[in-house]
Amino acid sequence: MAKAAKKTTRGRKQDRARVAGGQKYEVAYEAKKIGRSAAAVKKTVKKVGNSRKKVEKRLGR
């Protein structure tokens, strides 16, 4: 029997630092967290990029 693959946390921290503008659930989560509309979050992601810090700073969190 083959040994199970070891699960690592590599990449998870990097993934949390980004907002996927094309994923409805990520946009909705960020919108709820910041208290803005999903459309505003999506527009901001297009304007400043997908960095969570930049998006939150731009939307005034």
Buried (B, 14 or more C-beta within 10 A) or exposed (E): EEEEEEEEEEEEEEEEEBBEBEEEEBBEBBBEEBEBEBEBBBBBBEEBEBBBEBBBEBBEE
